[in-house]
């Protein structure tokens, strides 16, 4: 029986953990000893202290949970005890944990720390690979299992699998698809470790072609009102009028409508795409449609600050902004 610990935090990481715990085949060869996740955080309008989705799944399955925001507590008894526990493991599996793990931990498990990353490394290292895949208009993505070293998403590749991106895939869709694909890849890899360990390879990444992503922020979803209005009217806009996150990628913009559609797919559901109207009210774009034949962007649903979501035609009749 292979003993592992699982490091993760968000919803799609929780879905992956649940797959491990429910799959009859993998349960025969893996024992999940404990979970590491981020501490409870306040969420929602009422700022209720809420556990991470991974913690919720762990508690539901009676697993031991350690909440650690950062591994910088060198003199902490909790960290010292954790190191002893990790040293007893075969593998630590990491999927969207959101914190750097110090080198002194990485060699403790028998086979090291493995990470599932939702991109085809070395492309899109860092915290937001799925969003950047869509922002760049890629037609292909995938998942990578690699052995963690002291640098971010830098270690040797153990396994990799491709996925074709559909035109109507949003970030939330790719999170689900890549989680499912990653689980099947992990199953095959862990079975290989058990049955044919000599066939397991560790291929160094080509660091010369590595690209990097940044953590998404609320302001990344902002688009200028004037730019949005021009795009809806099929008018040309300059690169400097595009959302900041797109400008930072320094892409060659051939079709602004398609680029904003990709931008919306990448930002959904958070931080979402929004603008500030001439009356200084925030308008959130709730839903959008891209007519591929006409190469035209259509907004279908919006939400004005302080109001309920409405279809865009209703909004235009009530407010003369577009």
Secondary structure, 3 states (H helix, E strand, C coil): CEEEEEEECCHHHHHHHHHHHHCHHHHCCEEEEEEEECCCEEECCCCEEECCHHHHHHHHCCCEEEECCCCCCCCCHHHHHHHHHHCCCCEEEEECCCCCCCHHHHCCCCCCEEEEECCCCCCCECCCHHHHHHHCCCCEEEEEEEECCCCCCCCCEEEEEEEECCCCCCHHHHHHHHHHHHHHHHHHHHHHHHHCHHHCCCECCCHHHCCECCCCCHHHHECCHHHHHHHHCCCCCCHHHCCHHHHHHCCCCCCHHHHHHHHHHHHCCCCCEEEECCCCCEEEEEEEEEECCCCEEEEEEEEECCCCCEEHHHHHHHCCCC
